[in-house]
Structure formats: C-alpha cells, structure tokens
Amino acid sequence: MQEEAIRDGMSRQRALLSPEVVHDASALVMRRVKQLEEFCEAELVAAYVGIRGEIDPWPILEAVETRIALPVVRPGGVLEFVLPSGPLQPGPFGIRQPVSGERVSLRDLDVVLVPVVVADKRCNRMGHGAGYYDRTFAFRLEAPAPPLLIGIAHSFQVVPSLNAQSWDVPLDILATEQGILLRKPQIGED
C-alpha cells in the first residue's frame, strides 16, 4: 500500500534528525503557532510530547500562560486530555504522558496541536497508523471547530496530496518551519 510506504519513509527520515535540528525546527514552528490569532485567544490547548524526531511543542509550551492539556491513551484506542499536576511518565509507545491531573472535555479544548507523520497541502493528515486522533476527534467530521486542529510538522513531511479516507479528520491549519497552510473546504463541504 502506497500510504504505508509514505508513512514508513517519513517516519524513518524524521527519526534520523539530530536533536539540534528537531529543537531548532520545533522552536520555529511553535513561534509561528504562537502568533496565530486562534492560539493567542485560546484558553485551553491540547498538545503532546514529541518523540522520534517529531516537532515537539511541549518544551516551548511549558512556559506559556495558557492551560495546556496532554493526551493519555485509554482503552478502546481513544485519547483523553489531562492538565498535568505532576511528572510525566512513559505510557504506551514510550510517549511521556501525565499520570495525574484534571481531565478536560474534548469540547472544552480551544486548540489541539496534532502530531503529523505526513500531511498534504489540503491539510489531510496521516499519523502513526493507530487512529487515535481520528477516533478521538471524529465528531469534527460533522461539526466545525472548536477545537481547532493544528498539525505541526517539518516541511519535508508535507506532500502535494494524500488519499484521505472517510474517517480521516482533516486539520484546520498545518504549521511547518516554512509557513502556515489553512485548510480550504473541498467541493461538497460547507
């Protein structure tokens, strides 16, 4: 399957990045995100802790005034978002997540920073393949933001086009170190 080859290739390329390159790219991408009006007005933001070369928003967001929730993987393959009240510990897949804190409702989130393995210029996204974000935010297929979904990625992770499936939840915005892409509604959408 072509999508699997794209996902694997991007994951390998991203994992080869040096920590310095990831740090610098993360700082630049997050500077762009923090300038977005939607982010500036947000009271509750969901983020994540980057792994294996992902753009990592967490070190930058630890210092902002906005309340930041992090994902916790729950049975059934969905994410729950928690305002951390203690240290982070490795969860499934080695991703650091809160072990304690206040659970927040998905519909109370203003902005969600979404990890990306590969995305296209129409803001379709491909993750690691487990479908956590698509299942968790499936209600966004029928309803507009909030929460606003902002994908963050290295610019090499953006391809011209992906073959989106009916269950794939598109991003509203895609941010890379080269700029910001806004999702344009497709024919037949509002």
N, C-alpha and C positions, 0 to 999 in steps of 0.2 A: 504494500500500500504506500502510495506516494507521501501521504501525510506523516506516516510513521518515519519514513526516511528523512523528511524535513525536520521533524521533532528531534530525532536522534542526532542528526548533523548539527543542528543549532545547540542542543544540549552539550555536545562534545566541544564545539567551538567556544561556547561560553565558559565551560569548566576549565579550559586552558588559559583563561585570562589570569594575569598576575593579580595579587591582592591590591597592588598600587593602581592598576588600570581600573579595577572594579570600584575602588574607593573614589578615584577622580571622576569616573563616569557617574557614579551614584550621586556625588555632590552636585555635579552639573545638572543632572536630570531633576533632582529634588529642588534645586534652585528654580528651575522652570516651573515645577509643580507648585511651589510655594508662592509663585507670582500669579497663578490663576485666580481669578475673582472667586470662583466656586470654592477653592481651597481656603482662601482668605476669609470667606464668610462662614465656613464650616465650623460647627461647634463640636461635632463628634466624627472622627475619622477612623476608619479601619485601615490598618497597614499590615505588614508582615516582616519577618526577619529573613533576609536573603540567604540563599545557600548556593554553592557550586557556581559562583560567578554571576548570580542574578544581581540586578540593580538592587541595592539594599537601602531601603528608606529608614530603617529603624535607628541607626546611629544619629541621623540628622533630625529625626522626629522626637527623639528623647528630650530635646531642648526646647520644643515649641510649647506655647501656652495651650493649644487645643488639646482636648481629651483624645487620646489615641488608644484604640482597642486592637488587640491582636487575635488572630484565629487560633482556635483549638479544634483539633479533629475529633469528631464524635462518631459513635457507631451509626451505621447507615450511610456513611460517606458524605456527611454534611459538615459545614463549619459552624462553629459558634464563636461569637466575638466577645472578648473579655477585656475589661480595663485592668491591666496587671496591678496587683498590690504586693508583689514580692518578686523574687528572682524568676528568671525564665529557665526552664529545663528542657532537655531534648524530648520531643514527642515522636510520633510516627515519622518515618523517613529522615530522622535526625534533625528536624526543624525545631528550633527553640520556640517554646510556647509558654504562656502563663500557667502556673499550677494553682493560683488563687487569684481572686479578683471578682469584680462585679460583671455579671453577664449583661450584655446590651441587646436590645431587639434589633433585628436587621433593618426594620423600617425606621428606626431612630437614627441610623447612620446617615450622615450627610454625604460623605465621600468614602469610597473604598479604593485603596491603592491595590491593584491586582498584578500579581507576578505574571510574566509572559515568557514562554519559550519561543514562540514565533507569532507575529501578528501581520496583518496586511494593511494596506493603505485605506481600507474601508472600515478599519477598527475591528475586524474579526480577530479573534484570539485563539491560540492553541496553547494549552498548558502542558503539564507533565503527563496527561492522559488519564488521570483518575476521575476527572469530572467534578471535583469538589466545588469549585467556584460556579460552574454551570448549574449544578443541583441546588446549591445554596441560594443563588440569585435567579432561579428560574422564573420567579414572579416578575422579574424585569422584562421578560418576553412579552408580557401583557400590559405592563404599566410603565410610565415614564419615571425618571428619577424624582425623588431620592430613593436609594442612594445613587449618586453619580459614580459610575465605574471608570476609573482612570488606570489604564495599563501603563506600566513603566518598564522600559526595555532599553537595551543597547541598540543603536541604529542598525547594526548588521542583522538584527533579529526581525526587521521589517521587510517583508516581501511584497511584490505587487498584488498578489491575490491568493487567497486560500479558499478551499471548497468548504464553506460553512455548512454545518448540519442544522436541522430544525431545532435541536436542543441547545445549540451553542448560543450563549448570551454574549452579544457584542459589547464592546467597550463604548463609552461615550466619548472618551478622549484617550489618545495614546501619546505619551511623552517619552522622548529619547534625548540624548545629548545634542542631537541636531535640530530639534524643534518639537512642536506640538501639532498633532493631527486631530481634527474634530470629525466625529462620525457624521456622515451625510446619510439621511434616510434613503432607503432603496425604493424602487418602484413598488407601489402597493402598500407602503408604510405611510403613517401619518406624518 
